[in-house]
């Protein structure tokens, strides 16, 4: 009897398993899109110095070069999805594939989605764009100072990054560590790992990107609506648009956590605990898919055209996509010359790219479970633009830092450094110390310490007046175990820049202050 029961149970499991198709790695609006996808993923242009013609790379090759385990893409046009496709694996070193339902952290793309919710409630007359934000904050107030005597911190200024607030971004919190409340984040109080959010510029006078400012918006919304932030976002934006795979919950509940990709460092190592947790949900806490973000972009374009109003009216959407300060509208970064709106995002081990066009309701969303995602995004978007004949997705001419990095991966470090030295003498204005600095840290994080030191030494030789170049060389020597040389370079950096806190900290650690 036991054997019969076991056989019945086994057969039942087999039937259930057979009835559940594997999660999809590709979706097409029609069969014709398959040829376009093949063109996109097989002919990505890379300008490689020394080659007589642009080098064509496959997406798979790019992922291998930059140690990106997984990529997910969604492409849309005229307000409709064309295709979505996923590549690679959810976690480095494991075989489970990324699917089009796999969740990624969106990083700062969380901000324009938050802005849509805030503007939704402006239209509902729960608050206004131009009142002093302190009149709406209850559990915490923006600390007053003389800079705010005549100009106030307002929702409009917070959403367009010219409220004068501090704290650029947030590193998040490793799984298992203590999490701060939002008030503790704003106060910079333990266990928060960032500085207090304060106003140190006259509001409205200068554009400066501030995740701290978006966190003020988060607290204001919770104070005014009396609900958890993820619930507010689900009811006002995610639900109405049909973004069923998206959530601001931090940490995610188990059911959604099972659907996630795992973050990857630039050197190819898994982020400890698979990801970081972001109590700064409005600024960095969205988990989503490219297909869901495509739905959001389509809704924005349709609302701008007056054909949809599921979240915002046409008038408010047009205000959102009008430049308020610098290159920012209300939440979105804008390129007015071609009607583009979008945003980039980066959390620990994740990066994301959204670019769309209000006039044509077309665009691209790309997400990756790697700190190297941006090395792929622009080239992949360019390939999509060429395959469809779309303007506005063209990659910018390769920048020196991007070129030297790619050349080092394709042709070796010595050839890359030789190119950089030669090219710099011909076009000094385009070259910066950060070009080689980034390459050096990429090598350091990939456990190629000797090569990292070689790059940092070359950077100091090329930029002898740059304090940070010496600081980075000190980092390289420390990793190599050469403490004497590390001390020497930290001292040089500190002499050139007495405010260099890293040099002070490292010299104190080495007993060499």
MOWO-V928192 format. One record per helix or strand. SS is the DSSP state (h for helix, s for strand). FROM is the first residue (numbers start at 1). LEN is the number of residues. If there is no record, write none. Layout:
BEGIN
ss | from | len
SS | FROM | LEN
SS | FROM | LEN
END
This chain:
BEGIN
ss | from | len
h | 2 | 18
s | 26 | 3
h | 33 | 10
s | 44 | 3
s | 55 | 3
h | 59 | 7
s | 70 | 8
s | 80 | 10
s | 97 | 1
s | 103 | 3
h | 109 | 15
s | 132 | 1
h | 133 | 3
h | 146 | 3
s | 154 | 1
h | 155 | 5
s | 165 | 1
s | 173 | 2
h | 182 | 6
s | 199 | 1
h | 211 | 15
h | 229 | 13
s | 247 | 1
h | 254 | 4
s | 260 | 1
s | 264 | 1
s | 270 | 1
s | 276 | 2
h | 281 | 4
s | 287 | 2
h | 290 | 16
h | 314 | 7
s | 325 | 1
s | 328 | 1
s | 333 | 3
h | 336 | 3
s | 340 | 8
s | 350 | 8
s | 362 | 7
h | 374 | 15
h | 400 | 12
h | 413 | 14
h | 428 | 3
h | 433 | 13
h | 449 | 14
h | 467 | 14
h | 483 | 14
h | 501 | 9
END
